[in-house]
C-alpha cells in the first residue's frame, strides 16, 4: 500500500522521518515510550495516555489487529502513536479490523519506519518532552514552531476530558475465552453486596471488571462528584487511574480530603497520587516515567516480587507524608514508591496497575486485599 511520508519533531529540535499510518493529520502531545511487547490496543485506549504520544519499543505492531473486547475505554485516547514496524494485515482469530483502519476511524495520527531505539534512548537521556507528528506539513522548522507554541500537559486538566459525563452502573466481569483456556473463577457474590463508588479520573475498564469479579456492586461517578453524594451511596470508594499531573485536579484532591476516614478507600495510579496530596504530601515528576508491563515491584510485607504493569509520570513523596502512612511496595528498577497504607484509617493505594490490561496479572490480589479491608472495617 502506498504511504505518505510523515515527520516526528520533538520540542528540543530532534526530528525523525518515517511513514504515515492511521489518519493523515497532525497532532501534538508529550512523547513517552512503553516497553510492553503486546497489548497495543489496551495502551491506545487507556485514558491515562490522554495528552501523550506513545512510542512502542517492541518492533512489530499491528500483527494481531483490533477487536471489541480488548479496549479499555470507548476508543483510542492517545494523541498519536509511534512504531518501528507496522503490519497492515493482521493474523488472529479474534481480530475484527486492522490497526490502521481503527486509527483512521478515530482520526488518530501515527508514524512508523523510524529508529525507535534511538528515540527511546533520546527520551531516556533527555526526559519526556512535547512532540508533533505530521503527514501534512513536510517542514521540520515549521513543525518545531508549532510544538514549541503548545502548553506542556502538566498545565492541563486532562481528567476533565476523559471522565464520565454522568454516573452509571457497571456489571461486566473479566473476559472469558469461548474456547476454554485458563479457568476464570470470580469470587462468590456476598449475600449483602458491597456498594462501591468508583471516582472516574480516566478509569480503565479492566479495573471495573476486576472489581465486579471480586464481588463489588460497582457504580462509576464523574470526577467532580461531591463527597456527600458519594458517601450516601457507598460502602467503599475507589480513586481510579487517569492522565496528567495530579496537582492540576485540585477539585479531586479536595473531594478526597472530605472522604478520608469516612469510608475505606483504594487508590490506583493517579488515585494514589491524589490521595498523597489529600493527606498533605507532595508529588514529583519522573524523568521519563514508567510505562510498560515488565516492572519488578516488591511487596515489602511478604518480600515477594511481582512483575507489574505501569503507566505514570508522577510519584508520591512518601517522606512528605510525615509518618502518616507505611510504604508497602517498592519499584526495584529505581526504588520509587509503589504502594502505601494509612496507619490509622482504612486507606490503601498503589502506583502500579493491579488490573494489568495489558501486562502480567501478578498484582491482581490487591482487589481481594481491598475487599478484606472493607469487610474488616
N, C-alpha and C positions, 0 to 999 in steps of 0.2 A: 504494500500500500504506500502511495506517495505521501510523504510527510513534509510539513513546512519546518523551517528552521526556528529555533527558539533560543532565548538567552536567559540566563540567571545572573543577576547582578547583585552583589552584596553592598551594604552601606559603606564598607571600607574601600570600595573600588575594585575588589576582586570580581572577575566575571568568568562564566563558563558558557561555551557554545554547545548546543545539543539540538534535539529534535522534539517537536511538539507531539503530545498525545492528549486526549481529553479535548476540552473546548479550546478553540483558537481565540484567546483573550489575553488579558493582562491582570496580574494580581500581585499584591504585596502582603508581607507577613514576616514574623520572626522565624528565621530558619533554624530548625533543630534536627538532630539525627536520632533515628530509632534503630536499635540493634536486633529487633525481633527477626527471626528467619521466616516466619509465616504470620498470618493474621492481618494482612494489609487492609482488609475490609473493616475489621473491628477498629483499626487505627484510624482509618479515614473517617469513620462515623462516630468517633469518641468526641463528645463535646468539649473535653478538656483541651483539645487541639485548636479550638476557635482562636483565630488571630495568628495562627502559625502555618508555615510551610514545612512539610515533613519530608525529610530525606531518609530513605531506607538504605541501610548499609548492606543488607543482603542483596545480591545482584539480580536475581531472577524474580521479577514482579509481574503479576497478571496471569501466571500459568494455570491457576485453578479457578479463575473467573470470579463472579459475584453471585450471591444468592440472597434470598429474602430473610433467611434465618440467622445469619451471622452479623447482622447490623447491631450497633449499639445506640442508635438514635434513628430518626426518620430518614436521614440522608447524610452525605459527607459534610463534615464540619470544618475540615482543614481549609486553609485559604489556597493552598497549592500543594503539589506532590512532585517528588524528585526520585528517579531511579536510574540505575546503570543500564539494565536491560529490561525491555518491556515486551511482553508476549501478548499478541492480539488474538491468539487462537487457543482459548483455554481448554484444558482436558480434565474434566472432573464430573462425576455423575451427579453432583449437586449443583453444578454451575447453571445459571439461568441467562447470563449475559456476560459480555467481556468487560474488563475494567475500563477500557477506552470508551465503550458505549455508555457505561454508568457515569463516568465523569462528564461526558458530553451532555447527558440528560440533566445534570445538575450545574452545568456551566462552570466547571472547575478546571483550572489550567494545570498542566503537568509537563514535565520535561524529562527526557531520557537521553542516554548516549553520552553523558558527561562522566568525568572521572570522580565517582562518588567517594573513593578512598581519599583522594586529595582534598575534596571538600570537607569530609569528616575530620581529617587531620587539621585543616584550617580552623574549623569551629572549635576543636579541642584546644588548640593553641591560643586562639584569639577570643573565644567565647561566642555565644549565640548573638546574632545581630539581625537587623532587618534586611530583607532581600526582596527582589522583584523578579517574577517570571513573565516573559512576554514573547508571544509569537506574532505580535502586530507591530512592534517598534524594533527595528534592527540596530538602533544606535545605542551602544553601551553608555555613552555620555548622557544622552537624554534620559535613559533609564536610571542612571545614578542620581540625577537631579530629582527625579520623581520619588525614588525610595528615600532619599535624604529629607524630603519635604513631609514625609509621613510621620505621625507621632509614634513613639515606642509603645508597645502594647501594655507596658506596665502602667501607663496613664489612663487606660481604658477600662470601663466596667463591662467586661465581656460576659459576665454572668447574666446580666440583663438581656443579652442577646440569645441565650440558649435555654433559659429557664422556662418552665411550663407557663402557659398563659392563664390556666385555671387548674384547680385540684382535680385529681382523677384517681380511681381505684386501680390497682394492678394485681392480677391474679395468675399471670403466666409463669410457670416454673422453667427449669433448665431444659434445653433441647435434648430430646431422646431419639436416638437413631432408629429408624423403622427397620433397619437390618440387624438390630441387636447390638452387639459390641459390648463396651464396658457397661455393666449394670449400673443403673442410677436409682438410688433409694432415698427419696425425700423423707424428712422427719415426719413422724406420725403427728397429725394436727392435734393441738390441745383442745380439751373439751370446751374451755373458755378461751377463744382466740386472743392473742396478744395484739392489741391495736397499735400499729406502728405508723408514725408520720415520718415521711422522708422529705427533707428540705431539698428541693431540686436546684442545685447550683450548676447543673450540667450533668445530671445523673446518667450513668451507663445502664442500659437495660439489664446487663448481666448482674449488677448489684441487686436490682429488683427481683430477678429470677432466683438468685440465691436466697434472698430474704423470704420469698414465698416458700421455697423448698425447706427452709429452716423452720417454717411453721408460723410466720407472722402474717397478720392481716394488714396489708400494705396500702397506704394512701399517700400519694405524692402531692406536694403542695408547692406553689411558686416560692421563689427565694425571698420575697418581701412579705410573706405571710406573717401577721403579727403573732408574737409569742403566745398571747392569751388564746387565740383561735386554735393554735396547735396544741396547747396544753389541755384544752377542753376535750379534744378528740383522742389523745394519745396515752398509751401506757408507756411508750418509749419513743425516742426520736433518733433519726439518723441524719447526719450532715453529710451530704454527698460530695463526690469529686466535682471538679469544674475548672474553667480556664482562668488564666491571668494571675495577677498579683493580689493576694488576699487583702492587702491594705486598701485596695480600691473599692471593696464591697463593705464599707463601714456599716451599712444598714444590717448586713448579715451578722457582723460582729456584735452589734447592739442587741439584735434579736437573740443570739446565742447567749449573751450575758444574762438576759432575762429568764432564760430556761434553765441555766446551770443550777443544779441542786434540787430541781423540782421533778425531773424525770431522768431515767437512765438515758445516756447519750452515747452513740457510736459515731465517730468522725472518720471519714476516709479521704485521704489526699487533701484537696482544698478544704474539706470539712475539718481535717486535722489542724490545718494552719489557722483556720478561722477560730477554732477552739483555743489555740495557743494565744491568739490576740485577745480573745474574750476574757481569758484568765489573767490578762495584764502582761503577757510576754511579748517577744519580738520575733519577727521572721527575717530571713535573709535570702538573697538570690544566689543560686549556684552558678558557676562559670558557664557550664553548658548543659546543666540539667541532667536528670535521669529519665531516659526514655528507652524502654526495651523490655524483654522478657527473660533476662538472664542475670539479674542482680541478686547476689547472695546476701541474705539477711539472717542475723542470729536472734532467736528468741532467748533473751537473757535469763529467763526463768528456767527453761529446760536445757539451755545450751545447744539446742538443735538448730541446724542451719537449713533454711528453706530458700529455694530459688524462686524469685518473685517477679511479678510484672510491675513496671514503674512508669509513671508519666507525670513529672513535675519539674518546675524550675525553682521552687522556693522550699525552704525548710524552716521548722520551728527551732528557735534557740532555747533549748531546754534550760540552760543556766539562767535565762532571763525570767523563768517562772519561779525562781527563789524557793525551791523545795516543795512547791505545791503538788508536784507530780513525780512519778517514778518512771524512769526510762525502761521500756520493756523490750524494744527491738532496736537493732543497730545494723547499719549497712556495712558490710565487710569490704566493699571496694574503697570507700573513703571515710568511714567512721561516722557518717552523718546519722542523725536521729531518725528512726523509722516508726516508733510507737511509744505511747505513754498511757499511764493510768493515773487518775487523781487519787491522792492518798486518803481523802475523806469523803468523796462523792462518787456516785456511780457513773463514771466517765471513762471511756476507753477510746483512743484514737490512733490511727495508723497512717503513715505516709505512703506505704506501698498498697497495691491493689489486690485484696484477697479474692476478688471475683474473677481475676485474670481477664480473659476475653480481649486480646489473646494472651497466652502465656501459661506458665505452669499453675497447677491447682494446689500447690503445697500449702498456701495460706488460707485455704477455704475454711479451716477450723475456726477462724475468727468469728464467723457468723454464729456458730454454735456457742462459742465462748460468750458472745454478747447476749444470746438468749438466756444462758445460765445466769448472767449478771442481772438481767431483767427479772427473772424468777426469784432470785435471791433478794433483790431489792424489794 
